[in-house]
Amino acid sequence: MNEIEQYVASEDWISAASALVDYLNLHPDLFDAKTAILAATISMHMDGQHDITYEYISKGLKISPDNYELYLLLGDWYLDKNINQAYLCYENALYLCEKQMGTEHDDTLFLRQVYDNMRNNATVDVQPVSFIILSWNTCDLLEACLKSIRNTCYEESYELVIIDNGSTDGSVEWLRTQSDITLIENHTNHGFAGGCNQGIQKATSGYDIFLLNSDTEMMFNSLFTLRMGLYSSSKIGAAGAVSNFVHPSQRIDEACTSILAGKKYAYKHNLPSLSALEYQDWLVGFAELIKRPVIDQLHGFDEDYPVGNYEDNDLGFRILKSGYRNVCCHNSFIYHWGHASFKKNNIDIVAQEATNAKIFKHKWGIDPSYYGHIRTELIELIPNCKSDPIEVLEIGCGSGSTLARIAYLFPHSNVHGLELMEQPAAFGAMKFDVHCGNIETDPLPYQRASMDYIILGDVLEHLHDPEAILQKVKSYLKPTGSLIISLPNIMNARIIYQLLCGHFTYEEAGILNRTHLKFFTYYEIIQMMERNGYQIETINYINIPPESTSAFKNFFDQLCSIEEVADREMFDAYQYIFRASIRNY
């Protein structure tokens, strides 16, 4: 190691690289933050080593997430790629160094000079952040929220704007004692949209807007990684965090049921990444960072939504319509207690959501829960490695949410979509190669034998001739490609029970959706695929919780006890999901 350091000090990069290779071969288990710094420094001075440099920095940060020297190197790495992200890395390096070494340490003084030089660079567009936080009878949680911001965010990078919506729990009195906030006191509740708009207007001109719920706590690197996502492209207008308590599209898989667990998760996951962003139609307003020119152009939130819910959906759609994109930053975790204001003020969450959903559907003409649903169970049928360059086409892609998740999970993929309904297709086209068209009548605008996967999620049952479509899409599959399909099971015991009770009533959703033209059972699916030249590689089913009535349970048991009837699983299945490939004769 001393030999490598001597070569680096003398800037003999070729000798340093050779000595580094020897060292890593002899001591593969001794790779630490110091080794990562040396390795990244050496590779940065070698031609054609940019990707390797990033790998060394990333590996070092996984070992030592708060190492300020690695953030300095990351800033150097970004200099010729994205000046804004380079600036953010230098700022984070300075912040961490000040915390660890003090303001007068030589490293701190050097980083201060680097940071100030970057801040005076006219090409840097990064703005400080205005935290916009609504307060409504959540005093204890609000105190914890503000404390978390002060403990994890660089004080030069933000300001605090608090809007109290008529609290009666002592929040206002406590807020008046806080010297580092701008306080707006409302005597009545102006709602989420109205209160946020007040805060946006009060925020310092030009500052980016960070909408943050009072029942959240910022974690290590939460703000840094969120800003890195926001400034990864000029096309991005808003960035959202992930959390333990949030809509499924932004919810982490791990259970974080305490602040301590959240801090451990954040320290491990809130790290720079080249593949952490997922395009979304909208972002949950619990923690959403928006570029100031974007929110100014849109004049804030639509205040037609009472109290809360769906105004963030609405904002997301307006951001898309204005030509920008929304991204979920999977490497920015923020802890969220969830619905604190609603609970403390006895608001019926379900009723309020239903009210605002009607307003949204009337305004936009679509249901985001239907067209924006992510079909994770279908994505799980893609067996490829994350690094594989796959081509995916989804028929009936809605606004492209499933495609967005695939693009995030498989960073080297190309995703395409076809959607019958004009409005969802238009939103999908703002993110990906999505076309509005009818699979039964319109030609597909793709090359033959070009797709690794074609997804038909709950599509075939809506078609006049599903087997003709199976034939049509076959020519667009690569010889090694597969179809991924989901189909409802008309043989489900609930349907049989209703039929025996004299009912076969069509509904807005489910197996008896009024738009279904064809019905399927397990064996009919198998035979249909075989007739059309496919072989099923894997098939599973999804069920829903059984009826709780004793009459239904008795019926189900008696049904399954009849000799020579199908297996119980075929009555239990609500929907079949399967992958099928072209059969080789």
For each residue, the residues with C-beta under 8 A, 3 or more apart:
1: 4 5 23 34 35 38
2: 5 6
3: 6 7 19
4: 1 7 8 16 19 20 23 38 42
5: 1 2 8 9 38
6: 2 3 9 10
7: 3 4 10 12 13 15 16 19
8: 4 5 11 12 13 16 38 41 42
9: 5 6
10: 6 7
11: 8 45
12: 7 8 15 16
13: 7 8 16 17 42 45 46
14: 17 18
15: 7 12 18 19
16: 4 7 8 12 13 19 20 38 42
17: 13 14 20 21 42 43 46
18: 14 15 21 22
19: 3 4 7 15 16 22 23
20: 4 16 17 23 24 38 39 42
21: 17 18 24 25
22: 18 19 25 26
23: 1 4 19 20 26 27 35
24: 20 21 27 28 31 35 39
25: 21 22 28
26: 22 23
27: 23 24 30 31
28: 24 25 31
29:
30: 27 35
31: 24 27 28 35 36 59 63
32: 35 36 60 63 64
33: 36 37 60 63 64 67 69 70
34: 1 37 38
35: 1 23 24 30 31 32 38 39 60
36: 31 32 33 39 40 56 57 59 60 61 63 64 70
37: 33 34 40 41 60 67 69 70 73
38: 1 4 5 8 16 20 34 35 41 42
39: 20 24 35 36 42 43 56 60
40: 36 37 43 44 53 56 57 60 70 73 77
41: 8 37 38 44 45 73
42: 4 8 13 16 17 20 38 39 45 46
43: 17 39 40 46 49 52 53 56
44: 40 41 49 50 53 73 76 77
45: 11 13 41 42
46: 13 17 42 43 49
47:
48:
49: 43 44 46 52 53
50: 44 53 54 77
51: 54 55
52: 43 49 55 56
53: 40 43 44 49 50 56 57 73 77
54: 50 51 57 58 74 77 274
55: 51 52 58 59
56: 36 39 40 43 52 53 59 60
57: 36 40 53 54 60 61 70 73 74 77 272
58: 54 55 61 62 271 272 273
59: 31 36 55 56 62 63
60: 32 33 35 36 37 39 40 56 57 63 64 67 70
61: 36 57 58 64 65 67 70 71 74 271 272
62: 58 59 65 271
63: 31 32 33 36 59 60
64: 32 33 36 60 61 67 70
65: 61 62 220 221 267 268 270 271
66: 96 100 220
67: 33 37 60 61 64 70 71 96
68: 71 72 92 93 94 96 97 100 107 111
69: 33 37 72 73 93 107
70: 33 36 37 40 57 60 61 64 67 73 74
71: 61 67 68 74 75 89 90 92 93 96
72: 68 69 75 76 89 90 93 111 114
73: 37 40 41 44 53 57 69 70 76 77
74: 54 57 61 70 71 77 78 89 272
75: 71 72 78 79 86 87 88 89 90 93 114
76: 44 72 73 79 86
77: 40 44 50 53 54 57 73 74 81 86
78: 74 75 81 82 83 85 86 89
79: 75 76 83 86
80:
81: 77 78 85 86
82: 78 85 86 231 232
83: 78 79 86 87 121 123 124
84: 87 88 124 125 126 231
85: 78 81 82 88 89 228 231 232
86: 75 76 77 78 79 81 82 83 89 90 118
87: 75 83 84 90 91 118 119 121 124 126
88: 75 84 85 91 92 126 224 227 228 231
89: 71 72 74 75 78 85 86 92 93 228 272
90: 71 72 75 86 87 93 94 111 114 115 118
91: 87 88 94 95 115 154 156 157 224
92: 68 71 88 89 95 96 154 221 224
93: 68 69 71 72 75 89 90 96 97 111 114 115
94: 68 90 91 97 98 108 111 112 114 115 154
95: 91 92 98 99 154 157
96: 66 67 68 71 92 93 99 100
97: 68 93 94 100 101 105 107 108 111
98: 94 95 101 102 103 108
99: 95 96
100: 66 68 96 97
101: 97 98 105 107 108
102: 98 105 108
103: 98 108
104: 108 109
105: 97 101 102 108 109
106: 109 110
107: 68 69 97 101 110 111
108: 94 97 98 101 102 103 104 105 111 112
109: 104 105 106 112 113
110: 106 107 113 114
111: 68 72 90 93 94 97 107 108 114 115
112: 94 108 109 115 116
113: 109 110 116 117
114: 72 75 90 93 94 110 111 117 118
115: 90 91 93 94 111 112 118 119
116: 112 113 119 120
117: 113 114 120 121
118: 86 87 90 114 115 121 124
119: 87 115 116 124
120: 116 117
121: 83 87 117 118 124
122:
123: 83
124: 83 84 87 118 119 121
125: 84 231
126: 84 87 88 227 231
127: 206 207 208 291 292
128: 156 157 158 159 204 207 208
129: 157 158 159 207 208 209 210 223 227 289
130: 158 159 160 161 199 200 203 204 207 208 209 210
131: 149 158 159 160 161 210 212
132: 161 163 196 199 200 203 209 210 211 212
133: 142 145 146 160 161 162 163 199 212 213 214
134: 162 163 164 165 192 195 196 199 213 214 341
135: 138 139 142 162 163 164 165 167 171 172 175 214
136: 164 165 166 167 171 189 214 341 344 345
137: 167 168 169 171 341 344 345
138: 135 141 142 167 169 171 214 215 340 341 344
139: 135 142 143 167 169 170 171 174
140: 143 144
141: 138 144 145 214 215 337 340
142: 133 135 138 139 145 146 162 171 174 175 214
143: 139 140 146 147 174
144: 140 141 147 148 217
145: 133 141 142 148 149 212 213 214 215 216 217 218
146: 133 142 143 149 150 160 178 181
147: 143 144 150 151
148: 144 145 151 152 216 217 218 219
149: 131 145 146 152 153 158 160 218
150: 146 147 153 155 180
151: 147 148 218
152: 148 149 218 219 220 221 222 223
153: 149 150 157 158 218 223
154: 91 92 94 95 157 158
155: 150 158
156: 91 128
157: 91 95 128 129 153 154 223
158: 128 129 130 131 149 153 154 155 210 223
159: 128 129 130 131 182 203 204 207
160: 130 131 133 146 149 178 180 181 182
161: 130 131 132 133 181 182 184 199 202 203
162: 133 134 135 142 175 178 181 182 183 184 199
163: 132 133 134 135 184 186 190 195 196 198 199
164: 134 135 136 167 171 172 175 183 184 185 186
165: 134 135 136 186 188 189 190 191 195
166: 136 186 187 188 189
167: 135 136 137 138 139 164 170 171 172
168: 137
169: 137 138 139 344
170: 139 167 173 174
171: 135 136 137 138 139 142 164 167 174 175
172: 135 164 167 175 176 183 185
173: 170 176 177
174: 139 142 143 170 171 177 178
175: 135 142 162 164 171 172 178 181 183
176: 172 173 183
177: 173 174
178: 146 160 162 174 175 181 183
179:
180: 150 160
181: 146 160 161 162 175 178
182: 159 160 161 162 202 203
183: 162 164 172 175 176 178
184: 161 162 163 164 195 198 199 202
185: 164 172
186: 163 164 165 166 189 190 195 198
187: 166
188: 165 166
189: 136 165 166 186 195 307
190: 163 165 186 194 195 198
191: 165 194 195 303 305 306 307 308
192: 134 195 196 285 301 305 307 308 309 311
193: 196 197 300 301 302 303 304 305 311
194: 190 191 197 198 301 303
195: 134 163 165 184 186 189 190 191 192 198 199
196: 132 134 163 192 193 199 200 211 285 300 301
197: 193 194 200 201 300 301 303
198: 163 184 186 190 194 195 201 202
199: 130 132 133 134 161 162 163 184 195 196 202 203
200: 130 132 196 197 203 209 295 300
201: 197 198 300
202: 161 182 184 198 199
203: 130 132 159 161 182 199 200 207 209
204: 128 130 159 207
205:
206: 127 292
207: 127 128 129 130 159 203 204 292
208: 127 128 129 130 227 230 289 290 291 292
209: 129 130 132 200 203 289 290 292 295
210: 129 130 131 132 158 223 226 287 288 289 290
211: 132 196 285 286 287 288 289 290
212: 131 132 133 145 216 218 286 287 334
213: 133 134 145 216 285 286 287 336 340 341
214: 133 134 135 136 138 141 142 145 340 341
215: 138 141 145 336 337 338 339 340 341
216: 145 148 212 213 243 286 287 334 335 336 337
217: 144 145 148 259 262 334 335
218: 145 148 149 151 152 153 212 222 223 334
219: 148 152 222 262 263 265 266 267 270 333 334 335
220: 65 66 152 263 266 267 270
221: 65 92 152 224 225 266 270 271 332
222: 152 218 219 225 226 241 266 270 332 333 334
223: 129 152 153 157 158 210 218 226 227 332
224: 88 91 92 221 227 228 270
225: 221 222 228 229 270 271 272 273 276 329 331 332
226: 210 222 223 229 230 239 240 241 287 289 329 332
227: 88 126 129 208 223 224 230 231 239 289
228: 85 88 89 224 225 231 232 272 329
229: 225 226 232 236 239 276 277 327 329 331 332
230: 208 226 227 236 238 239 289 291 327
231: 82 84 85 88 125 126 227 228 236
232: 82 85 228 229 236 277 327
233: 236 325
234:
235: 323 324 325
236: 229 230 231 232 233 239 291 324 325 326 327
237: 290 291 294 319 322 324 325 326
238: 230 283 288 289 290 291 294 315 316 319 324 326 327
239: 226 227 229 230 236 283 288 289 290 326 327 328 329 332
240: 226 250 280 283 284 287 288 289 326 327 328 329
241: 222 226 250 286 287 288 328 329 332 333 334
242: 246 250 251 252 328 329 330 332 333 334
243: 216 246 250 251 252 286 287 333 334 335 336
244: 251 252 255 256 257 262 335 336
245: 251 336 337 338
246: 242 243 250 251 284 286 336 338
247: 250 251 284
248: 251 374
249: 280 284 328 372 374 401
250: 240 241 242 243 246 247 280 283 284 328
251: 242 243 244 245 246 247 248
252: 242 243 244 256 265 269 333
253:
254: 265
255: 244 261
256: 244 252 261 262 265 335
257: 244 261
258: 261 262
259: 217 262 263 335
260: 263 264
261: 255 256 257 258 264 265
262: 217 219 244 256 258 259 265 266 333 335
263: 219 220 259 260 266 267 335
264: 260 261 267 268
265: 219 252 254 256 261 262 268 269 333
266: 219 220 221 222 262 263 269 270 333 335
267: 65 219 220 263 264 270
268: 65 264 265 271
269: 252 265 266 330 331 333
270: 65 219 220 221 222 224 225 266 267 331 332 333
271: 58 61 62 65 221 225 268 331
272: 57 58 61 74 89 225 228 331
273: 58 225 276 330 331
274: 54 411
275: 408 411
276: 225 229 273 329 330 331 332
277: 229 232 327 328 329 330 408
278: 327 328 330 404 405 407 408
279: 325 326 327 328 400 404 407 408 431 432
280: 240 249 250 283 316 326 327 328 401 404
281: 313 316 317 320 326 368 372 399 400 401 427
282: 312 313 314 315 316 317 319 326 368 372
283: 238 239 240 250 280 288 312 316 326 328
284: 240 246 247 249 250 287 288 312
285: 192 196 211 213 288 311 312 315
286: 211 212 213 216 241 243 246 334 336
287: 210 211 212 213 216 226 240 241 243 284 334 336
288: 210 211 238 239 240 241 283 284 285 312
289: 129 208 209 210 211 226 227 230 238 239 240
290: 208 209 210 211 237 238 239 294 295 319
291: 127 208 230 236 237 238 294 295 324
292: 127 206 207 208 209 295 296
293: 296 297
294: 237 238 290 291 297 298 319 322 324
295: 200 209 290 291 292 298 300
296: 292 293 299
297: 293 294 322
298: 294 295 315 318 319 322
299: 296
300: 193 196 197 200 201 295
301: 192 193 194 196 197 305 311 314 315
302: 193 305 311 314 315 318 363
303: 191 193 194 197 311
304: 193 359 363
305: 191 192 193 301 302 308 309 310 311 314 356 359 360
306: 191 352 355 356
307: 189 191 192 347 352
308: 191 192 305 311 341 342 352 356
309: 192 305 349 352 353 356 357
310: 305 313 314 353 356 357 359 360
311: 192 193 285 301 302 303 305 308 314 315 356
312: 282 283 284 285 288 315 316
313: 281 282 310 316 317 360 368
314: 282 301 302 305 310 311 317 318 360 363 364
315: 238 282 285 298 301 302 311 312 318 319
316: 238 280 281 282 283 312 313 319 320 326
317: 281 282 313 314 320 321 364 427
318: 298 302 314 315 321 322
319: 237 238 282 290 294 298 315 316 322 324 325 326
320: 281 316 317 323 324 325 326 427 430 431
321: 317 318 430
322: 237 294 297 298 318 319
323: 235 320 430
324: 235 236 237 238 291 294 319 320
325: 233 235 236 237 279 319 320 430 431
326: 236 237 238 239 240 279 280 281 282 283 316 319 320
327: 229 230 232 236 238 239 240 277 278 279 280
328: 239 240 241 242 249 250 277 278 279 280 283
329: 225 226 228 229 239 240 241 242 276 277 332
330: 242 269 273 276 277 278 408
331: 225 229 269 270 271 272 273 276
332: 221 222 223 225 226 229 239 241 242 270 276 329
333: 219 222 241 242 243 252 262 265 266 269 270
334: 212 216 217 218 219 222 241 242 243 286 287
335: 216 217 219 243 244 256 259 262 263 266
336: 213 215 216 243 244 245 246 286 287
337: 141 215 216 245 340
338: 215 245 246
339: 215 342 343 349
340: 138 141 213 214 215 337 343 344
341: 134 136 137 138 213 214 215 308 344 345 347
342: 308 339 345 347 349 352
343: 339 340 346 347
344: 136 137 138 169 340 341
345: 136 137 341 342
346: 343
347: 307 341 342 343 352
348: 351 352
349: 309 339 342 352 353
350: 353 354
351: 348 354 355
352: 306 307 308 309 342 347 348 349 355 356
353: 309 310 349 350 356 357
354: 350 351 357 358
355: 306 351 352 358 359
356: 305 306 308 309 310 311 352 353 359 360
357: 309 310 353 354 360 361 367 369
358: 354 355 361 362
359: 304 305 310 355 356 362 363
360: 305 310 313 314 356 357 363 364 368
361: 357 358 364 365 366 367
362: 358 359 365
363: 302 304 314 359 360
364: 314 317 360 361 423
365: 361 362 423
366: 361 370 371 399 421 423 424
367: 357 361 370 371
368: 281 282 313 360 371 372 399
369: 357 372 373
370: 366 367 373 398 509
371: 366 367 368 398 399 401 421 424
372: 249 281 282 368 369 398 399 401
373: 369 370 398 401 402
374: 248 249 379 401 402 404 405
375: 378 379 402 455 457 486
376: 379 380 405
377: 380 381 486 542 577
378: 375 381 402 455 457 484 486 577
379: 374 375 376 382 402 405 406 409
380: 376 377
381: 377 378 484 538 577 578 579
382: 379 390 392 406 410 453 484
383:
384: 388 390 410 452
385: 388
386: 409 410 411
387: 411 412
388: 384 385 410 412 413
389: 412 413 414
390: 382 384 410 412 413 414 452 453
391: 413 414 416 450 451 452 453 478
392: 382 403 406 413 414 415 416 451 452 453 454 455
393: 415 416 417 418 444 446 451 453 454 455 476
394: 397 400 402 403 415 416 417 418 454 455 457
395: 417 418 439 454 455 456 459 469 473
396: 418 419 420 439 456 457 458 459 462
397: 394 400 402 403 417 418 419 425 428 434 455
398: 370 371 372 373 401 402 419 421 424 428
399: 281 366 368 371 372 419 424 425 427 428
400: 279 281 394 397 403 404 415 417 427 428 431 432 434
401: 249 280 281 371 372 373 374 398 404 405
402: 373 374 375 378 379 394 397 398 405 406 455 457
403: 392 394 397 400 406 407 415 416 417 428 431 432 434
404: 278 279 280 374 400 401 407 408 415 431 432
405: 278 374 376 379 401 402 408 409
406: 379 382 392 402 403 409 410 413 415
407: 278 279 403 404 410 411 413 415 432
408: 275 277 278 279 330 404 405 411
409: 379 386 405 406
410: 382 384 386 388 390 406 407 413
411: 274 275 386 387 407 408
412: 387 388 389 390
413: 388 389 390 391 392 406 407 410
414: 389 390 391 392 433
415: 392 393 394 400 403 404 406 407 432 433
416: 391 392 393 394 403 432 433 434 446 451
417: 393 394 395 397 400 403 425 428 432 433 434 435
418: 393 394 395 396 397 434 435 436 437 439 442 444
419: 396 397 398 399 424 425 428 434 435 436 437
420: 396 425 436 437 438 439
421: 366 371 398 424 425 436
422: 425 426 436
423: 364 365 366 426 427
424: 366 371 398 399 419 421 427 428
425: 397 399 417 419 420 421 422 428 429 434 435 436
426: 422 423 429 430 436
427: 281 317 320 399 400 423 424 430 431
428: 397 398 399 400 403 417 419 424 425 431 432 434
429: 425 426 432 433 434 435 436
430: 320 321 323 325 426 427
431: 279 320 325 400 403 404 427 428 434
432: 279 400 403 404 407 415 416 417 428 429
433: 414 415 416 417 429
434: 397 400 403 416 417 418 419 425 428 429 431
435: 417 418 419 425 429 445
436: 418 419 420 421 422 425 426 429
437: 418 419 420 442
438: 420 441 442
439: 395 396 418 420 442 444 459 463 469 472 473
440: 463 464 465 468 469
441: 438
442: 418 437 438 439
443:
444: 393 418 439 472 473 476
445: 435
446: 393 416 450 451 476
447: 450 476
448: 475 476
449: 475 476 477 478 479 481
450: 391 446 447 476 478
451: 391 392 393 416 446 454 476 477 478 481
452: 384 390 391 392 477 478 480 481 482
453: 382 390 391 392 393 481 482 483 484
454: 392 393 394 395 451 473 476 477 481 482 483 484
455: 375 378 392 393 394 395 397 402 483 484 485
456: 395 396 459 460 469 473 483 484 485 486
457: 375 378 394 396 402 484 485 486
458: 396 461 462 486 487 488 575
459: 395 396 439 456 462 463 469 485
460: 456 463 466 469 470 485 487 518 520
461: 458 466 487 488 513 516 517 518 519 520
462: 396 458 459 515 516 517
463: 439 440 459 460 466 469 517 518
464: 440 517
465: 440 468 469
466: 460 461 463 469 470 518 528
467: 470 471 528 531 532
468: 440 465 471 472
469: 395 439 440 456 459 460 463 465 466 472 473
470: 460 466 467 473 474 483 528 529 532 534
471: 467 468 474 532 533
472: 439 444 468 469 475
473: 395 439 444 454 456 469 470 476 477 483
474: 470 471 477 532 533 534 582
475: 448 449 472
476: 393 444 446 447 448 449 450 451 454 473
477: 449 451 452 454 473 474 481 482 483 582
478: 391 449 450 451 452 481
479: 449 582
480: 452 581
481: 449 451 452 453 454 477 478 581 582
482: 452 453 454 477 537 579 580 581
483: 453 454 455 456 470 473 477 534 579 580 581
484: 378 381 382 453 454 455 456 457 577 578 579
485: 455 456 457 459 460 577 578 579 580
486: 375 377 378 456 457 458 575 576 577 578
487: 458 460 461 520 525 575 576
488: 458 461 492 510 511 513 516 519 520 574 575 576
489: 492 511 520 521 522 541 570 573 574 575 576
490: 495 511 519 520 521
491: 495 496 521 522 566 570 571 573
492: 488 489 495 496 511 571 572 573 574
493: 496 497 546 552 555 556 559 571 572
494: 497 498 511 547 552
495: 490 491 492 498 499 511 512
496: 491 492 493 499 500 559 571
497: 493 494 500 501 547 552 555 556
498: 494 495 501 503 504 505
499: 495 496 502 503 504
500: 496 497 555
501: 497 498
502: 499
503: 498 499
504: 498 499 512
505: 498 512
506: 512 513 514 516
507: 510 512 513 514
508: 513 514
509: 370 513
510: 488 507 513
511: 488 489 490 492 494 495 516 574
512: 495 504 505 506 507 516
513: 461 488 506 507 508 509 510 516
514: 506 507 508
515: 462
516: 461 462 488 506 511 512 513 519
517: 461 462 463 464
518: 460 461 463 466
519: 461 488 490 516
520: 460 461 487 488 489 490 524 525 528 576
521: 489 490 491 524 525 570
522: 489 491 525 526 566 570 573 576
523: 526 527
524: 520 521 527 528
525: 487 520 521 522 528 529 536 539 576 578
526: 522 523 529 530 536
527: 523 524 530 531
528: 466 467 470 520 524 525 531 532
529: 470 525 526 532 534 535 536 580
530: 526 527 533 534 535 583
531: 467 527 528
532: 467 470 471 474 528 529
533: 471 474 530 582 583
534: 470 474 483 529 530 580 581 582 583
535: 529 530 580 581 582 583
536: 525 526 529 539 578 579 580
537: 482 578 579 580 581
538: 381 578 579
539: 525 536 576 577 578 579
540: 576 577 578
541: 489 569 572 573 574 575 576 577
542: 377 573 574 575 576 577
543: 546 572 573 574
544: 574
545: 548
546: 493 543 552 553 556 572
547: 494 497 552 553 556
548: 545 552 553
549: 552 553
550: 553 554
551: 554 555
552: 493 494 497 546 547 548 549 555 556
553: 546 547 548 549 550 556 557
554: 550 551 557 558
555: 493 497 500 551 552 558 559
556: 493 497 546 547 552 553 559 560 571
557: 553 554 560 561
558: 554 555 561 562
559: 493 496 555 556 562 565 571
560: 556 557 565 568 571
561: 557 558
562: 558 559 565
563:
564:
565: 559 560 562
566: 491 522 570 571
567: 570
568: 560 571 572
569: 541 572 573
570: 489 491 521 522 566 567 573
571: 491 492 493 496 556 559 560 566 568
572: 492 493 541 543 546 568 569
573: 489 491 492 522 541 542 543 569 570 576
574: 488 489 492 511 541 542 543 544
575: 458 486 487 488 489 541 542
576: 486 487 488 489 520 522 525 539 540 541 542 573
577: 377 378 381 484 485 486 539 540 541 542
578: 381 484 485 486 525 536 537 538 539 540
579: 381 482 483 484 485 536 537 538 539
580: 482 483 485 529 534 535 536 537
581: 480 481 482 483 534 535 537
582: 474 477 479 481 533 534 535
583: 530 533 534 535
584:
585:
